[in-house]
Amino acid sequence: MNGIPARVDAVWRIDGARVVATLAKMTGDVGLAEDLAQEALVEALRQWPRDGVPDNPGGWLTAVAKRRAIDQWRRRDRLDDRYRAMAATLEEATESDWEPIDDDVLRLVFTACHPVLSREAQVALTLRIVAGLSTEEIARMYFVPVATVQQRIVRAKKTISAARIPFASPEPAEWKDRLAGVLSVVYLVFTEGYAATTGPEWMRADLATEALRLGRTVAALLPREPEAHGLVALMELQASRFAARTRPDGTPILLTDQDRTRWNRSQIVRGRAALERADALGRGRGPYALQAAIAECHAVAPSADDTDWDRIVVLYEALGRIAPSPVVELNRAAAVSMATGPASALRIADELAAQGALRGSHLLPSVRGELLARLGRTEEAVSEFTAAAALVGNDRQRQVLLDKAARLRTL
């Protein structure tokens, strides 16, 4: 049967987190759960071309993985009573046993974000087992070698096992200590859904929707944490544009060209309400709330030209002070170009280039290409767009950049 590898990959991306969560709940071991799920995927690649794709592929994967777990337990020389009881209960595992239990996915996130792990390990492990991203995709997101990501994931699973970290929600007193890591990875999952780093599609709305659901749950559990509400506000406001971000054939539509009547007004209202909840706590805006405020400026503007670009520049300046990064500076440059013109913005971008920031990423040459084009420096702009296209991993984004270069060549 043609296309089975792609179908298996799609099933993993959609259902992988819930499969792993179900297995982690059963085994009490996140690392083992992910290994079992991977073995089930290999079995799917072997069986589905022969037998066809099952009606409930997520359930099929879970059932196969459960049976493999039971087989492993039975092969051990000394099975303790707990494993004997599990094997007896789960022996008749079937596809119908599998249910997408939302709380288990959130529990999986909190387990992967345990403070015994470094932040880098938390992010890598969560993106792997919750978002279903490959090590190549994670490496591209962080501009690090694939081997580095692989090592982080392996070490993280070994640490969780060695530290005997249970697959369980933390006690209420522990929530705040875990919050920063959880919010960070939830937003990274959303970001991958908003603009996929690799693959044939520009967006992965299913991934973004799952991140938004997780974010809402965290905010409901911790209503006194402003950044939880700030993150929800940011995701709601960005997700409100999804329907307008692509044409029917999947071709991307950039922000300035979007039909704003297609933006989801209900999500904009929810996003602004979440930002108001964050502000009402009276502890100032953190990085997520500031980004939400930037998204709000876009959401309320009737057009790109009518956007309050001066306010966006100020918000990026504030964001750069509390959460400095080359990406924030690059976004500030883009806002400056709209507020005061491309020349001053290009100076910011050139300074980033001189510092070697974002090396290996398409982001900097993409922005420099836009600025150079607006300044009439066509040949340089073509060179930047071409360089950016060579660096980008997403097929749709690559084509956008190549099309920009092609249009400039005709001028």
Secondary structure as UniProt FT lines:
FT   TURN            2..3
FT   HELIX           4..27
FT   HELIX           30..51
FT   HELIX           57..75
FT   HELIX           81..90
FT   TURN            91..92
FT   HELIX           95..97
FT   HELIX           102..112
FT   TURN            115..116
FT   HELIX           119..129
FT   HELIX           135..142
FT   HELIX           146..162
FT   TURN            163..164
FT   HELIX           172..194
FT   HELIX           205..221
FT   TURN            223..224
FT   HELIX           226..239
FT   TURN            240..241
FT   HELIX           242..244
FT   TURN            248..249
FT   HELIX           255..257
FT   HELIX           260..262
FT   HELIX           265..280
FT   HELIX           287..300
FT   TURN            305..306
FT   HELIX           309..322
FT   HELIX           326..339
FT   HELIX           342..354
FT   TURN            355..360
FT   HELIX           363..374
FT   TURN            375..376
FT   HELIX           378..391
FT   HELIX           395..409
//
